[in-house]
Amino acid sequence: MTDSKRDIMISLYSWVVGLVMIFSGAGKMMDSAAFSSLIESYGLGFASRMAPWIIIIEVALGLMLILKLYSRISSLFTASLLVAFTFIYLYGHFIHGIDDCGCFGTIKTPFSTPAFVIIRNILLTYLAIWIY
């Protein structure tokens, strides 16, 4: 792959992952109390106080990816965050029977089945690693 083609792919992937992160954070921002309650329902009450910070981090990482600010570190943190979210979702789904991932907060998407959530997160993680 030529350098120019690789740069185009990195830009495209950065925009895709960045927009999803911003959209996700914005949806949670609309009702951060509901997001905090969802974290508690996952059995992670200790982490519910971190809900506002999670939202800020998601939006910041999305902006950093789109603006190509610290691309390597922001893509690494994004991939790590997505892996953590995926494992937390799997834990909540299989241990507590929760189907709502809370991925986009109050914004409801038609693609929120457990299989789709996992596949989407794996794909976004792959893209973030590719950006790295």
PEBEL-V452353 format. One record per residue. N is the residue number from 0. PHI is phi in whole degrees, -180 to 180 (* if undefined). OMEGA is omega in radians with two decimals (* if undefined). BURIAL is 1 if it has 16 or more other ideal C-beta (glycine too) atoms within 10 Angstrom, else 0. Layout:
BEGIN
{{N,PHI,OMEGA,BURIAL} {N,PHI,OMEGA,BURIAL}}
END
This chain:
BEGIN
{{0,*,3.14,0} {1,-72,-3.13,0} {2,-62,-3.12,0} {3,-68,3.09,0} {4,-66,3.12,0} {5,-64,3.11,0} {6,-63,3.10,0} {7,-65,3.13,0} {8,-64,3.13,0} {9,-63,3.11,1} {10,-63,3.13,0} {11,-62,-3.14,0} {12,-64,3.11,1} {13,-62,3.11,1} {14,-66,-3.11,0} {15,-62,-3.11,1} {16,-66,-3.14,1} {17,-61,3.13,1} {18,-65,3.10,0} {19,-63,3.14,1} {20,-65,3.13,1} {21,-66,3.13,1} {22,-60,3.12,1} {23,-64,3.13,1} {24,-64,3.13,1} {25,-64,3.11,1} {26,-63,3.11,1} {27,-72,-3.12,1} {28,-65,-3.12,1} {29,-63,3.09,0} {30,-151,-3.09,0} {31,-67,3.10,0} {32,-67,3.10,0} {33,-66,3.10,0} {34,-64,3.10,1} {35,-62,3.10,1} {36,-65,3.11,0} {37,-63,3.09,1} {38,-60,3.10,1} {39,-63,-3.13,0} {40,-66,3.06,0} {41,-75,-3.10,1} {42,86,-3.11,0} {43,-118,-3.10,0} {44,-54,-3.14,0} {45,-62,-3.10,0} {46,-91,-3.08,0} {47,-64,3.11,1} {48,-71,3.13,0} {49,-89,-3.08,0} {50,-53,3.13,1} {51,-61,3.14,0} {52,-70,3.10,0} {53,-61,3.13,1} {54,-61,-3.14,1} {55,-62,-3.14,0} {56,-64,3.12,1} {57,-59,-3.13,1} {58,-65,-3.14,1} {59,-62,3.12,1} {60,-64,3.10,1} {61,-60,3.11,1} {62,-64,3.14,0} {63,-63,3.12,1} {64,-66,-3.12,1} {65,-64,-3.10,1} {66,-85,-3.13,0} {67,57,3.07,0} {68,-95,-3.14,0} {69,49,-3.02,0} {70,-54,-3.10,1} {71,-65,-3.09,0} {72,-71,-3.14,0} {73,-69,3.09,1} {74,-70,3.10,1} {75,-66,3.10,0} {76,-65,3.12,1} {77,-64,3.12,1} {78,-60,3.13,1} {79,-63,3.13,0} {80,-64,3.13,1} {81,-65,3.08,1} {82,-63,3.12,0} {83,-62,3.11,0} {84,-59,-3.12,1} {85,-65,3.12,1} {86,-66,3.09,0} {87,-65,3.10,1} {88,-63,3.11,1} {89,-60,3.10,0} {90,-61,-3.13,0} {91,-63,-3.11,1} {92,-70,-3.05,1} {93,-84,-3.12,0} {94,-92,-3.07,0} {95,-109,3.10,0} {96,69,-3.11,0} {97,-91,3.10,1} {98,-99,-3.12,0} {99,-82,3.14,0} {100,-77,-3.09,1} {101,71,-3.03,1} {102,-57,-3.08,1} {103,-121,3.07,1} {104,58,-3.08,1} {105,-79,3.11,0} {106,-81,-3.12,0} {107,-90,3.10,0} {108,-113,3.12,0} {109,-73,-3.08,0} {110,-108,-3.11,0} {111,-122,3.05,0} {112,-70,-3.13,0} {113,-54,-3.13,0} {114,-63,-3.13,0} {115,-66,3.14,0} {116,-60,-3.11,1} {117,-66,3.13,0} {118,-63,3.13,0} {119,-61,-3.12,1} {120,-65,3.10,1} {121,-65,3.13,0} {122,-63,3.12,0} {123,-64,3.09,1} {124,-64,3.10,1} {125,-58,3.14,0} {126,-64,3.13,1} {127,-64,3.09,1} {128,-67,3.12,1} {129,-63,3.10,0} {130,-62,-3.13,1} {131,-59,*,0}}
END
